């Protein structure tokens, strides 16, 4: 999987959190390969202890997104 976009956003969040000094929850709302959240946490946490990571995988089937969203199992 190409995670360059996700990694770029995490870098931006870490950089901007240096200026804000507030607690911040980063929510990943996508299906990513196993181990991705651990890697993202390793990128985030040593730099800013105020950052938190949440993961909510997206379970939408191709061609069935509307139905899956409005009538989940």
Phi, psi and omega in degrees: 000143179271105183257014182303320179296314180297315180297321178296318179294319178299317176302317179297318180296314179299316181296317182286332180291336177299329182274331188269327180055033176249157174291142184217133176256124176259121181252123175267117181242069182196161174272120181234160181296153176305140179093348182297315182296322177297319178294318179296318178299318179298328178287322189275306195296318180298335183274322183216109181290348180279354181271139178233152184237132177234147182228127177226094184296149180266121181247071178245132178274144179302130180082355182235014186303313182300309181296316180297323182289313186272345179219067182291157179288000000 
